[in-house]
């Protein structure tokens, strides 16, 4: 099978399982007031670039970045289906998001992720990709359930 990553609409009908699992994972260990995920409709907004990783046409992962300003963007909705983790798909999606953001003129990428143990693999992925912890950005506030990270990419 061939793995591909391409820009798509988050409203594409066959992405339902990705969004269901992403929502369930976000709500599993995080209090509602600390969840900062965007729903499918919000990800369709201008200023957001949304991508899907498919293997043989089957959607296995998604990720997006949202422009904060002309040179700063935030990674949103990174998710790989649990049964397909461990294959390097998360890193492939992250590398794709960095490359697409750079091509769009973004110089800094930032993100918010959970501080709970369930998010340790995500924090490790971001750290290995050069993201460093930083203060809250773009309206976020200090929250014991959140870790903020950033990386220069330009």
N, CA, C and O atoms as a GROMACS GRO file, in nm:
protein
  616
    1UNK      N    1   0.083  -0.118   0.000
    1UNK     CA    2   0.000   0.000   0.000
    1UNK      C    3   0.088   0.125   0.000
    1UNK      O    4   0.202   0.122   0.047
    2UNK      N    5   0.035   0.232  -0.052
    2UNK     CA    6   0.109   0.356  -0.063
    2UNK      C    7   0.058   0.458   0.038
    2UNK      O    8  -0.062   0.487   0.044
    3UNK      N    9   0.150   0.513   0.118
    3UNK     CA   10   0.116   0.617   0.214
    3UNK      C   11   0.128   0.752   0.145
    3UNK      O   12   0.228   0.778   0.077
    4UNK      N   13   0.027   0.837   0.162
    4UNK     CA   14   0.030   0.970   0.105
    4UNK      C   15  -0.028   1.068   0.207
    4UNK      O   16  -0.109   1.032   0.292
    5UNK      N   17   0.016   1.193   0.196
    5UNK     CA   18  -0.038   1.300   0.279
    5UNK      C   19  -0.079   1.412   0.185
    5UNK      O   20   0.000   1.455   0.101
    6UNK      N   21  -0.203   1.458   0.199
    6UNK     CA   22  -0.253   1.563   0.110
    6UNK      C   23  -0.349   1.653   0.184
    6UNK      O   24  -0.411   1.614   0.283
    7UNK      N   25  -0.361   1.776   0.134
    7UNK     CA   26  -0.460   1.870   0.187
    7UNK      C   27  -0.599   1.817   0.152
    7UNK      O   28  -0.624   1.775   0.039
    8UNK      N   29  -0.688   1.821   0.249
    8UNK     CA   30  -0.826   1.778   0.228
    8UNK      C   31  -0.916   1.866   0.313
    8UNK      O   32  -0.869   1.943   0.397
    9UNK      N   33  -1.044   1.855   0.290
    9UNK     CA   34  -1.142   1.920   0.376
    9UNK      C   35  -1.163   1.833   0.500
    9UNK      O   36  -1.174   1.711   0.488
   10UNK      N   37  -1.168   1.893   0.619
   10UNK     CA   38  -1.200   1.813   0.738
   10UNK      C   39  -1.342   1.757   0.735
   10UNK      O   40  -1.376   1.671   0.815
   11UNK      N   41  -1.423   1.805   0.642
   11UNK     CA   42  -1.560   1.757   0.630
   11UNK      C   43  -1.572   1.636   0.538
   11UNK      O   44  -1.683   1.586   0.517
   12UNK      N   45  -1.461   1.588   0.483
   12UNK     CA   46  -1.462   1.469   0.398
   12UNK      C   47  -1.530   1.354   0.476
   12UNK      O   48  -1.491   1.325   0.589
   13UNK      N   49  -1.630   1.290   0.416
   13UNK     CA   50  -1.711   1.191   0.490
   13UNK      C   51  -1.634   1.076   0.555
   13UNK      O   52  -1.671   1.032   0.663
   14UNK      N   53  -1.528   1.027   0.493
   14UNK     CA   54  -1.462   0.909   0.550
   14UNK      C   55  -1.363   0.942   0.662
   14UNK      O   56  -1.285   0.855   0.702
   15UNK      N   57  -1.366   1.064   0.714
   15UNK     CA   58  -1.277   1.102   0.824
   15UNK      C   59  -1.346   1.090   0.960
   15UNK      O   60  -1.287   1.125   1.063
   16UNK      N   61  -1.468   1.040   0.962
   16UNK     CA   62  -1.544   1.030   1.086
   16UNK      C   63  -1.473   0.956   1.197
   16UNK      O   64  -1.474   1.002   1.311
   17UNK      N   65  -1.410   0.842   1.167
   17UNK     CA   66  -1.343   0.764   1.270
   17UNK      C   67  -1.226   0.842   1.330
   17UNK      O   68  -1.206   0.840   1.452
   18UNK      N   69  -1.149   0.911   1.247
   18UNK     CA   70  -1.038   0.992   1.299
   18UNK      C   71  -1.089   1.096   1.398
   18UNK      O   72  -1.031   1.113   1.506
   19UNK      N   73  -1.196   1.166   1.363
   19UNK     CA   74  -1.248   1.270   1.452
   19UNK      C   75  -1.311   1.210   1.577
   19UNK      O   76  -1.298   1.267   1.686
   20UNK      N   77  -1.379   1.096   1.565
   20UNK     CA   78  -1.437   1.030   1.682
   20UNK      C   79  -1.328   0.989   1.781
   20UNK      O   80  -1.341   1.013   1.901
   21UNK      N   81  -1.223   0.928   1.730
   21UNK     CA   82  -1.114   0.883   1.818
   21UNK      C   83  -1.039   1.001   1.878
   21UNK      O   84  -1.003   0.998   1.996
   22UNK      N   85  -1.014   1.105   1.798
   22UNK     CA   86  -0.945   1.223   1.848
   22UNK      C   87  -1.026   1.286   1.962
   22UNK      O   88  -0.970   1.321   2.065
   23UNK      N   89  -1.155   1.300   1.943
   23UNK     CA   90  -1.241   1.358   2.045
   23UNK      C   91  -1.241   1.271   2.171
   23UNK      O   92  -1.230   1.324   2.282
   24UNK      N   93  -1.252   1.140   2.155
   24UNK     CA   94  -1.252   1.050   2.270
   24UNK      C   95  -1.120   1.058   2.346
   24UNK      O   96  -1.119   1.061   2.469
   25UNK      N   97  -1.010   1.062   2.274
   25UNK     CA   98  -0.878   1.071   2.340
   25UNK      C   99  -0.864   1.202   2.417
   25UNK      O  100  -0.810   1.203   2.528
   26UNK      N  101  -0.910   1.311   2.359
   26UNK     CA  102  -0.898   1.441   2.425
   26UNK      C  103  -0.982   1.444   2.553
   26UNK      O  104  -0.942   1.507   2.651
   27UNK      N  105  -1.096   1.378   2.553
   27UNK     CA  106  -1.184   1.380   2.670
   27UNK      C  107  -1.153   1.271   2.772
   27UNK      O  108  -1.208   1.273   2.882
   28UNK      N  109  -1.066   1.177   2.739
   28UNK     CA  110  -1.038   1.064   2.828
   28UNK      C  111  -0.971   1.106   2.958
   28UNK      O  112  -1.008   1.056   3.064
   29UNK      N  113  -0.874   1.197   2.952
   29UNK     CA  114  -0.795   1.234   3.070
   29UNK      C  115  -0.793   1.382   3.100
   29UNK      O  116  -0.727   1.425   3.194
   30UNK      N  117  -0.865   1.461   3.023
   30UNK     CA  118  -0.854   1.606   3.034
   30UNK      C  119  -0.988   1.667   3.073
   30UNK      O  120  -1.090   1.636   3.012
   31UNK      N  121  -0.989   1.753   3.175
   31UNK     CA  122  -1.114   1.821   3.209
   31UNK      C  123  -1.163   1.908   3.093
   31UNK      O  124  -1.081   1.963   3.020
   32UNK      N  125  -1.293   1.920   3.075
   32UNK     CA  126  -1.346   1.993   2.960
   32UNK      C  127  -1.290   2.135   2.944
   32UNK      O  128  -1.268   2.180   2.832
   33UNK      N  129  -1.267   2.205   3.055
   33UNK     CA  130  -1.217   2.342   3.045
   33UNK      C  131  -1.073   2.350   2.995
   33UNK      O  132  -1.025   2.458   2.961
   34UNK      N  133  -1.004   2.236   2.990
   34UNK     CA  134  -0.865   2.234   2.943
   34UNK      C  135  -0.850   2.171   2.804
   34UNK      O  136  -0.738   2.151   2.758
   35UNK      N  137  -0.961   2.141   2.738
   35UNK     CA  138  -0.958   2.083   2.604
   35UNK      C  139  -0.964   2.196   2.502
   35UNK      O  140  -1.055   2.279   2.505
   36UNK      N  141  -0.866   2.199   2.412
   36UNK     CA  142  -0.856   2.307   2.314
   36UNK      C  143  -0.867   2.259   2.171
   36UNK      O  144  -0.821   2.327   2.079
   37UNK      N  145  -0.927   2.143   2.150
   37UNK     CA  146  -0.940   2.089   2.016
   37UNK      C  147  -1.044   2.166   1.936
   37UNK      O  148  -1.135   2.228   1.993
   38UNK      N  149  -1.029   2.162   1.805
   38UNK     CA  150  -1.125   2.226   1.715
   38UNK      C  151  -1.209   2.116   1.650
   38UNK      O  152  -1.157   2.010   1.616
   39UNK      N  153  -1.338   2.142   1.634
   39UNK     CA  154  -1.422   2.043   1.567
   39UNK      C  155  -1.405   2.054   1.416
   39UNK      O  156  -1.337   2.143   1.365
   40UNK      N  157  -1.468   1.961   1.346
   40UNK     CA  158  -1.452   1.954   1.200
   40UNK      C  159  -1.488   2.085   1.131
   40UNK      O  160  -1.414   2.131   1.044
   41UNK      N  161  -1.598   2.144   1.170
   41UNK     CA  162  -1.641   2.268   1.106
   41UNK      C  163  -1.542   2.381   1.129
   41UNK      O  164  -1.513   2.458   1.037
   42UNK      N  165  -1.489   2.392   1.250
   42UNK     CA  166  -1.392   2.497   1.281
   42UNK      C  167  -1.264   2.479   1.202
   42UNK      O  168  -1.199   2.577   1.164
   43UNK      N  169  -1.227   2.355   1.176
   43UNK     CA  170  -1.104   2.328   1.098
   43UNK      C  171  -1.120   2.362   0.951
   43UNK      O  172  -1.021   2.363   0.877
   44UNK      N  173  -1.240   2.390   0.907
   44UNK     CA  174  -1.268   2.427   0.768
   44UNK      C  175  -1.250   2.577   0.746
   44UNK      O  176  -1.260   2.625   0.632
   45UNK      N  177  -1.224   2.652   0.852
   45UNK     CA  178  -1.217   2.798   0.846
   45UNK      C  179  -1.096   2.848   0.767
   45UNK      O  180  -0.995   2.778   0.756
   46UNK      N  181  -1.106   2.970   0.714
   46UNK     CA  182  -0.989   3.031   0.648
   46UNK      C  183  -0.873   3.042   0.747
   46UNK      O  184  -0.895   3.061   0.867
   47UNK      N  185  -0.752   3.030   0.696
   47UNK     CA  186  -0.634   3.039   0.782
   47UNK      C  187  -0.592   2.907   0.842
   47UNK      O  188  -0.493   2.901   0.914
   48UNK      N  189  -0.667   2.800   0.812
   48UNK     CA  190  -0.633   2.667   0.862
   48UNK      C  191  -0.601   2.577   0.744
   48UNK      O  192  -0.678   2.570   0.648
   49UNK      N  193  -0.487   2.510   0.753
   49UNK     CA  194  -0.447   2.412   0.652
   49UNK      C  195  -0.460   2.274   0.715
   49UNK      O  196  -0.398   2.247   0.818
   50UNK      N  197  -0.541   2.187   0.655
   50UNK     CA  198  -0.575   2.056   0.712
   50UNK      C  199  -0.526   1.947   0.617
   50UNK      O  200  -0.546   1.956   0.496
   51UNK      N  201  -0.462   1.843   0.673
   51UNK     CA  202  -0.402   1.736   0.593
   51UNK      C  203  -0.444   1.600   0.646
   51UNK      O  204  -0.467   1.582   0.766
   52UNK      N  205  -0.452   1.504   0.555
   52UNK     CA  206  -0.487   1.366   0.590
   52UNK      C  207  -0.379   1.273   0.535
   52UNK      O  208  -0.337   1.285   0.420
   53UNK      N  209  -0.335   1.182   0.620
   53UNK     CA  210  -0.243   1.076   0.579
   53UNK      C  211  -0.328   0.953   0.550
   53UNK      O  212  -0.406   0.908   0.634
   54UNK      N  213  -0.310   0.900   0.430
   54UNK     CA  214  -0.384   0.780   0.389
   54UNK      C  215  -0.286   0.670   0.350
   54UNK      O  216  -0.177   0.695   0.298
   55UNK      N  217  -0.326   0.548   0.378
   55UNK     CA  218  -0.250   0.431   0.337
   55UNK      C  219  -0.344   0.348   0.250
   55UNK      O  220  -0.443   0.294   0.298
   56UNK      N  221  -0.312   0.339   0.120
   56UNK     CA  222  -0.400   0.269   0.029
   56UNK      C  223  -0.538   0.332   0.022
   56UNK      O  224  -0.636   0.262  -0.001
   57UNK      N  225  -0.546   0.462   0.041
   57UNK     CA  226  -0.673   0.534   0.036
   57UNK      C  227  -0.746   0.542   0.168
   57UNK      O  228  -0.845   0.616   0.178
   58UNK      N  229  -0.702   0.468   0.269
   58UNK     CA  230  -0.769   0.465   0.399
   58UNK      C  231  -0.709   0.574   0.489
   58UNK      O  232  -0.588   0.578   0.508
   59UNK      N  233  -0.794   0.662   0.546
   59UNK     CA  234  -0.740   0.768   0.632
   59UNK      C  235  -0.694   0.713   0.767
   59UNK      O  236  -0.772   0.653   0.840
   60UNK      N  237  -0.565   0.733   0.798
   60UNK     CA  238  -0.508   0.683   0.923
   60UNK      C  239  -0.464   0.793   1.018
   60UNK      O  240  -0.449   0.770   1.138
   61UNK      N  241  -0.443   0.914   0.964
   61UNK     CA  242  -0.394   1.023   1.048
   61UNK      C  243  -0.439   1.157   0.991
   61UNK      O  244  -0.472   1.169   0.873
   62UNK      N  245  -0.438   1.257   1.078
   62UNK     CA  246  -0.472   1.392   1.035
   62UNK      C  247  -0.388   1.491   1.113
   62UNK      O  248  -0.334   1.459   1.219
   63UNK      N  249  -0.378   1.611   1.060
   63UNK     CA  250  -0.309   1.719   1.128
   63UNK      C  251  -0.338   1.849   1.057
   63UNK      O  252  -0.375   1.851   0.939
   64UNK      N  253  -0.322   1.958   1.128
   64UNK     CA  254  -0.351   2.089   1.071
   64UNK      C  255  -0.260   2.193   1.134
   64UNK      O  256  -0.198   2.171   1.238
   65UNK      N  257  -0.253   2.308   1.067
   65UNK     CA  258  -0.195   2.424   1.134
   65UNK      C  259  -0.286   2.543   1.109
   65UNK      O  260  -0.346   2.559   1.002
   66UNK      N  261  -0.294   2.628   1.212
   66UNK     CA  262  -0.379   2.746   1.211
   66UNK      C  263  -0.290   2.869   1.222
   66UNK      O  264  -0.212   2.882   1.316
   67UNK      N  265  -0.302   2.957   1.126
   67UNK     CA  266  -0.224   3.081   1.130
   67UNK      C  267  -0.266   3.165   1.250
   67UNK      O  268  -0.384   3.187   1.276
   68UNK      N  269  -0.166   3.211   1.323
   68UNK     CA  270  -0.187   3.306   1.433
   68UNK      C  271  -0.165   3.447   1.380
   68UNK      O  272  -0.240   3.539   1.411
   69UNK      N  273  -0.060   3.462   1.301
   69UNK     CA  274  -0.032   3.588   1.232
   69UNK      C  275   0.046   3.553   1.105
   69UNK      O  276   0.048   3.436   1.065
   70UNK      N  277   0.109   3.649   1.043
   70UNK     CA  278   0.176   3.625   0.916
   70UNK      C  279   0.292   3.527   0.920
   70UNK      O  280   0.325   3.466   0.818
   71UNK      N  281   0.354   3.509   1.038
   71UNK     CA  282   0.471   3.421   1.045
   71UNK      C  283   0.464   3.318   1.156
   71UNK      O  284   0.560   3.244   1.177
   72UNK      N  285   0.354   3.311   1.228
   72UNK     CA  286   0.340   3.219   1.342
   72UNK      C  287   0.212   3.138   1.322
   72UNK      O  288   0.107   3.193   1.290
   73UNK      N  289   0.222   3.007   1.343
   73UNK     CA  290   0.105   2.919   1.331
   73UNK      C  291   0.106   2.818   1.445
   73UNK      O  292   0.208   2.794   1.509
   74UNK      N  293  -0.010   2.759   1.468
   74UNK     CA  294  -0.027   2.659   1.573
   74UNK      C  295  -0.067   2.526   1.512
   74UNK      O  296  -0.156   2.520   1.427
   75UNK      N  297  -0.002   2.420   1.554
   75UNK     CA  298  -0.041   2.285   1.513
   75UNK      C  299  -0.171   2.249   1.586
   75UNK      O  300  -0.182   2.268   1.707
   76UNK      N  301  -0.267   2.196   1.511
   76UNK     CA  302  -0.396   2.156   1.566
   76UNK      C  303  -0.431   2.016   1.517
   76UNK      O  304  -0.391   1.974   1.409
   77UNK      N  305  -0.507   1.944   1.599
   77UNK     CA  306  -0.573   1.818   1.559
   77UNK      C  307  -0.480   1.711   1.503
   77UNK      O  308  -0.517   1.637   1.412
   78UNK      N  309  -0.357   1.702   1.557
   78UNK     CA  310  -0.268   1.591   1.517
   78UNK      C  311  -0.323   1.464   1.581
   78UNK      O  312  -0.338   1.456   1.703
   79UNK      N  313  -0.352   1.364   1.498
   79UNK     CA  314  -0.402   1.238   1.552
   79UNK      C  315  -0.371   1.125   1.454
   79UNK      O  316  -0.390   1.139   1.333
   80UNK      N  317  -0.324   1.013   1.509
   80UNK     CA  318  -0.305   0.888   1.434
   80UNK      C  319  -0.390   0.782   1.502
   80UNK      O  320  -0.388   0.770   1.625
   81UNK      N  321  -0.465   0.706   1.424
   81UNK     CA  322  -0.544   0.598   1.482
   81UNK      C  323  -0.455   0.506   1.564
   81UNK      O  324  -0.347   0.468   1.520
   82UNK      N  325  -0.500   0.471   1.684
   82UNK     CA  326  -0.418   0.395   1.780
   82UNK      C  327  -0.361   0.266   1.721
   82UNK      O  328  -0.246   0.231   1.747
   83UNK      N  329  -0.440   0.196   1.642
   83UNK     CA  330  -0.394   0.068   1.588
   83UNK      C  331  -0.287   0.083   1.480
   83UNK      O  332  -0.231  -0.016   1.434
   84UNK      N  333  -0.259   0.206   1.439
   84UNK     CA  334  -0.155   0.231   1.338
   84UNK      C  335  -0.036   0.308   1.394
   84UNK      O  336   0.053   0.347   1.319
   85UNK      N  337  -0.034   0.328   1.525
   85UNK     CA  338   0.080   0.396   1.588
   85UNK      C  339   0.200   0.301   1.590
   85UNK      O  340   0.184   0.179   1.586
   86UNK      N  341   0.319   0.359   1.598
   86UNK     CA  342   0.441   0.279   1.600
   86UNK      C  343   0.498   0.255   1.462
   86UNK      O  344   0.597   0.184   1.447
   87UNK      N  345   0.438   0.313   1.360
   87UNK     CA  346   0.483   0.296   1.221
   87UNK      C  347   0.553   0.421   1.167
   87UNK      O  348   0.591   0.424   1.050
   88UNK      N  349   0.570   0.524   1.252
   88UNK     CA  350   0.632   0.647   1.206
   88UNK      C  351   0.535   0.743   1.141
   88UNK      O  352   0.578   0.842   1.082
   89UNK      N  353   0.404   0.717   1.150
   89UNK     CA  354   0.306   0.802   1.084
   89UNK      C  355   0.294   0.938   1.152
   89UNK      O  356   0.272   1.039   1.086
   90UNK      N  357   0.308   0.940   1.285
   90UNK     CA  358   0.302   1.069   1.356
   90UNK      C  359   0.416   1.158   1.312
   90UNK      O  360   0.396   1.277   1.287
   91UNK      N  361   0.536   1.102   1.302
   91UNK     CA  362   0.650   1.182   1.259
   91UNK      C  363   0.634   1.226   1.113
   91UNK      O  364   0.669   1.338   1.077
   92UNK      N  365   0.580   1.137   1.030
   92UNK     CA  366   0.557   1.174   0.890
   92UNK      C  367   0.459   1.291   0.881
   92UNK      O  368   0.480   1.383   0.802
   93UNK      N  369   0.352   1.287   0.960
   93UNK     CA  370   0.254   1.396   0.959
   93UNK      C  371   0.317   1.524   1.013
   93UNK      O  372   0.299   1.631   0.955
   94UNK      N  373   0.391   1.514   1.122
   94UNK     CA  374   0.455   1.633   1.179
   94UNK      C  375   0.553   1.694   1.080
   94UNK      O  376   0.554   1.816   1.061
   95UNK      N  377   0.636   1.611   1.018
   95UNK     CA  378   0.731   1.662   0.919
   95UNK      C  379   0.658   1.730   0.802
   95UNK      O  380   0.704   1.832   0.750
   96UNK      N  381   0.545   1.674   0.763
   96UNK     CA  382   0.466   1.732   0.654
   96UNK      C  383   0.410   1.869   0.697
   96UNK      O  384   0.415   1.965   0.620
   97UNK      N  385   0.358   1.877   0.818
   97UNK     CA  386   0.304   2.004   0.867
   97UNK      C  387   0.414   2.111   0.872
   97UNK      O  388   0.390   2.226   0.833
   98UNK      N  389   0.532   2.074   0.919
   98UNK     CA  390   0.644   2.169   0.924
   98UNK      C  391   0.679   2.216   0.783
   98UNK      O  392   0.697   2.335   0.760
   99UNK      N  393   0.689   2.123   0.690
   99UNK     CA  394   0.726   2.159   0.552
   99UNK      C  395   0.619   2.248   0.488
   99UNK      O  396   0.652   2.347   0.422
  100UNK      N  397   0.492   2.215   0.507
  100UNK     CA  398   0.384   2.295   0.450
  100UNK      C  399   0.379   2.434   0.512
  100UNK      O  400   0.358   2.534   0.443
  101UNK      N  401   0.398   2.441   0.644
  101UNK     CA  402   0.398   2.571   0.711
  101UNK      C  403   0.515   2.656   0.662
  101UNK      O  404   0.499   2.775   0.634
  102UNK      N  405   0.631   2.596   0.652
  102UNK     CA  406   0.749   2.669   0.601
  102UNK      C  407   0.722   2.721   0.460
  102UNK      O  408   0.754   2.836   0.429
  103UNK      N  409   0.665   2.637   0.374
  103UNK     CA  410   0.634   2.677   0.237
  103UNK      C  411   0.531   2.790   0.233
  103UNK      O  412   0.528   2.868   0.137
  104UNK      N  413   0.448   2.800   0.336
  104UNK     CA  414   0.347   2.906   0.345
  104UNK      C  415   0.401   3.033   0.410
  104UNK      O  416   0.326   3.128   0.432
  105UNK      N  417   0.531   3.035   0.440
  105UNK     CA  418   0.593   3.154   0.497
  105UNK      C  419   0.591   3.161   0.649
  105UNK      O  420   0.627   3.263   0.706
  106UNK      N  421   0.551   3.053   0.713
  106UNK     CA  422   0.551   3.049   0.860
  106UNK      C  423   0.696   3.034   0.908
  106UNK      O  424   0.772   2.955   0.852
  107UNK      N  425   0.732   3.109   1.010
  107UNK     CA  426   0.866   3.103   1.067
  107UNK      C  427   0.869   3.033   1.203
  107UNK      O  428   0.973   2.984   1.245
  108UNK      N  429   0.754   3.030   1.271
  108UNK     CA  430   0.745   2.966   1.402
  108UNK      C  431   0.617   2.883   1.408
  108UNK      O  432   0.510   2.928   1.369
  109UNK      N  433   0.632   2.760   1.459
  109UNK     CA  434   0.517   2.673   1.485
  109UNK      C  435   0.510   2.650   1.635
  109UNK      O  436   0.611   2.622   1.700
  110UNK      N  437   0.391   2.661   1.691
  110UNK     CA  438   0.370   2.636   1.833
  110UNK      C  439   0.257   2.536   1.848
  110UNK      O  440   0.186   2.507   1.752
  111UNK      N  441   0.240   2.483   1.968
  111UNK     CA  442   0.134   2.386   1.993
  111UNK      C  443   0.101   2.381   2.141
  111UNK      O  444   0.180   2.423   2.226
  112UNK      N  445  -0.016   2.329   2.168
  112UNK     CA  446  -0.060   2.299   2.304
  112UNK      C  447  -0.092   2.151   2.305
  112UNK      O  448  -0.159   2.100   2.216
  113UNK      N  449  -0.042   2.081   2.408
  113UNK     CA  450  -0.074   1.940   2.424
  113UNK      C  451  -0.096   1.913   2.572
  113UNK      O  452  -0.072   2.000   2.656
  114UNK      N  453  -0.142   1.794   2.604
  114UNK     CA  454  -0.173   1.763   2.743
  114UNK      C  455  -0.049   1.734   2.826
  114UNK      O  456   0.055   1.692   2.775
  115UNK      N  457  -0.063   1.757   2.957
  115UNK     CA  458   0.045   1.728   3.051
  115UNK      C  459   0.032   1.587   3.111
  115UNK      O  460   0.124   1.540   3.178
  116UNK      N  461  -0.081   1.522   3.088
  116UNK     CA  462  -0.107   1.390   3.146
  116UNK      C  463  -0.017   1.284   3.082
  116UNK      O  464   0.038   1.304   2.973
  117UNK      N  465  -0.003   1.171   3.151
  117UNK     CA  466   0.080   1.061   3.102
  117UNK      C  467   0.040   1.014   2.964
  117UNK      O  468   0.126   0.974   2.885
  118UNK      N  469  -0.089   1.017   2.933
  118UNK     CA  470  -0.136   0.972   2.802
  118UNK      C  471  -0.076   1.054   2.688
  118UNK      O  472  -0.068   1.006   2.574
  119UNK      N  473  -0.034   1.176   2.716
  119UNK     CA  474   0.023   1.264   2.614
  119UNK      C  475   0.176   1.259   2.610
  119UNK      O  476   0.237   1.330   2.530
  120UNK      N  477   0.238   1.177   2.694
  120UNK     CA  478   0.385   1.167   2.696
  120UNK      C  479   0.443   1.130   2.559
  120UNK      O  480   0.543   1.188   2.518
  121UNK      N  481   0.383   1.034   2.486
  121UNK     CA  482   0.439   1.005   2.353
  121UNK      C  483   0.433   1.126   2.259
  121UNK      O  484   0.526   1.148   2.182
  122UNK      N  485   0.327   1.203   2.265
  122UNK     CA  486   0.317   1.322   2.180
  122UNK      C  487   0.423   1.424   2.220
  122UNK      O  488   0.490   1.480   2.133
  123UNK      N  489   0.438   1.448   2.350
  123UNK     CA  490   0.541   1.544   2.394
  123UNK      C  491   0.679   1.498   2.351
  123UNK      O  492   0.762   1.579   2.311
  124UNK      N  493   0.704   1.368   2.359
  124UNK     CA  494   0.833   1.313   2.315
  124UNK      C  495   0.855   1.333   2.166
  124UNK      O  496   0.964   1.369   2.123
  125UNK      N  497   0.751   1.309   2.086
  125UNK     CA  498   0.760   1.329   1.942
  125UNK      C  499   0.795   1.474   1.911
  125UNK      O  500   0.885   1.501   1.832
  126UNK      N  501   0.725   1.567   1.974
  126UNK     CA  502   0.752   1.708   1.948
  126UNK      C  503   0.893   1.747   1.993
  126UNK      O  504   0.962   1.821   1.923
  127UNK      N  505   0.935   1.699   2.109
  127UNK     CA  506   1.070   1.731   2.158
  127UNK      C  507   1.176   1.677   2.062
  127UNK      O  508   1.273   1.746   2.032
  128UNK      N  509   1.159   1.554   2.016
  128UNK     CA  510   1.256   1.496   1.921
  128UNK      C  511   1.260   1.574   1.790
  128UNK      O  512   1.361   1.573   1.720
  129UNK      N  513   1.151   1.642   1.756
  129UNK     CA  514   1.144   1.721   1.634
  129UNK      C  515   1.191   1.865   1.656
  129UNK      O  516   1.181   1.948   1.566
  130UNK      N  517   1.243   1.894   1.775
  130UNK     CA  518   1.301   2.025   1.800
  130UNK      C  519   1.210   2.125   1.869
  130UNK      O  520   1.249   2.241   1.885
  131UNK      N  521   1.091   2.084   1.911
  131UNK     CA  522   1.002   2.174   1.983
  131UNK      C  523   1.047   2.183   2.128
  131UNK      O  524   1.084   2.082   2.190
  132UNK      N  525   1.043   2.304   2.182
  132UNK     CA  526   1.081   2.329   2.321
  132UNK      C  527   0.962   2.385   2.396
  132UNK      O  528   0.876   2.452   2.339
  133UNK      N  529   0.956   2.356   2.526
  133UNK     CA  530   0.848   2.412   2.607
  133UNK      C  531   0.859   2.564   2.609
  133UNK      O  532   0.969   2.620   2.606
  134UNK      N  533   0.744   2.630   2.613
  134UNK     CA  534   0.738   2.775   2.610
  134UNK      C  535   0.620   2.822   2.694
  134UNK      O  536   0.538   2.740   2.736
  135UNK      N  537   0.610   2.952   2.718
  135UNK     CA  538   0.492   3.004   2.788
  135UNK      C  539   0.367   2.992   2.700
  135UNK      O  540   0.378   2.969   2.579
  136UNK      N  541   0.249   3.006   2.760
  136UNK     CA  542   0.126   3.008   2.680
  136UNK      C  543   0.134   3.117   2.573
  136UNK      O  544   0.200   3.220   2.591
  137UNK      N  545   0.067   3.094   2.462
  137UNK     CA  546   0.069   3.186   2.349
  137UNK      C  547  -0.073   3.205   2.298
  137UNK      O  548  -0.162   3.126   2.331
  138UNK      N  549  -0.096   3.308   2.221
  138UNK     CA  550  -0.220   3.334   2.148
  138UNK      C  551  -0.348   3.310   2.229
  138UNK      O  552  -0.439   3.240   2.184
  139UNK      N  553  -0.354   3.366   2.348
  139UNK     CA  554  -0.476   3.356   2.428
  139UNK      C  555  -0.481   3.240   2.525
  139UNK      O  556  -0.570   3.235   2.610
  140UNK      N  557  -0.388   3.145   2.515
  140UNK     CA  558  -0.382   3.038   2.614
  140UNK      C  559  -0.337   3.098   2.748
  140UNK      O  560  -0.276   3.205   2.751
  141UNK      N  561  -0.368   3.028   2.857
  141UNK     CA  562  -0.324   3.069   2.991
  141UNK      C  563  -0.256   2.951   3.058
  141UNK      O  564  -0.274   2.836   3.016
  142UNK      N  565  -0.180   2.979   3.162
  142UNK     CA  566  -0.119   2.869   3.237
  142UNK      C  567  -0.228   2.773   3.283
  142UNK      O  568  -0.331   2.815   3.335
  143UNK      N  569  -0.203   2.645   3.263
  143UNK     CA  570  -0.301   2.542   3.294
  143UNK      C  571  -0.222   2.416   3.330
  143UNK      O  572  -0.139   2.373   3.251
  144UNK      N  573  -0.246   2.357   3.447
  144UNK     CA  574  -0.170   2.238   3.485
  144UNK      C  575  -0.194   2.119   3.392
  144UNK      O  576  -0.119   2.022   3.395
  145UNK      N  577  -0.299   2.126   3.309
  145UNK     CA  578  -0.330   2.018   3.216
  145UNK      C  579  -0.269   2.041   3.077
  145UNK      O  580  -0.288   1.958   2.988
  146UNK      N  581  -0.199   2.151   3.059
  146UNK     CA  582  -0.143   2.186   2.927
  146UNK      C  583   0.007   2.203   2.932
  146UNK      O  584   0.064   2.249   3.031
  147UNK      N  585   0.070   2.166   2.821
  147UNK     CA  586   0.211   2.193   2.795
  147UNK      C  587   0.214   2.268   2.663
  147UNK      O  588   0.152   2.226   2.566
  148UNK      N  589   0.287   2.378   2.660
  148UNK     CA  590   0.299   2.460   2.540
  148UNK      C  591   0.440   2.443   2.485
  148UNK      O  592   0.538   2.441   2.561
  149UNK      N  593   0.450   2.430   2.355
  149UNK     CA  594   0.580   2.407   2.290
  149UNK      C  595   0.588   2.491   2.164
  149UNK      O  596   0.486   2.527   2.105
  150UNK      N  597   0.711   2.522   2.122
  150UNK     CA  598   0.730   2.603   2.003
  150UNK      C  599   0.861   2.566   1.935
  150UNK      O  600   0.950   2.506   1.995
  151UNK      N  601   0.871   2.603   1.808
  151UNK     CA  602   0.992   2.577   1.729
  151UNK      C  603   1.000   2.677   1.616
  151UNK      O  604   0.901   2.705   1.548
  152UNK      N  605   1.119   2.733   1.596
  152UNK     CA  606   1.145   2.813   1.476
  152UNK      C  607   1.162   2.719   1.359
  152UNK      O  608   1.232   2.618   1.371
  153UNK      N  609   1.099   2.750   1.246
  153UNK     CA  610   1.111   2.663   1.130
  153UNK      C  611   1.161   2.739   1.006
  153UNK      O  612   1.190   2.678   0.903
  154UNK      N  613   1.169   2.871   1.017
  154UNK     CA  614   1.208   2.951   0.901
  154UNK      C  615   1.354   2.983   0.895
  154UNK      O  616   1.400   3.049   0.802
   0.00000   0.00000   0.00000
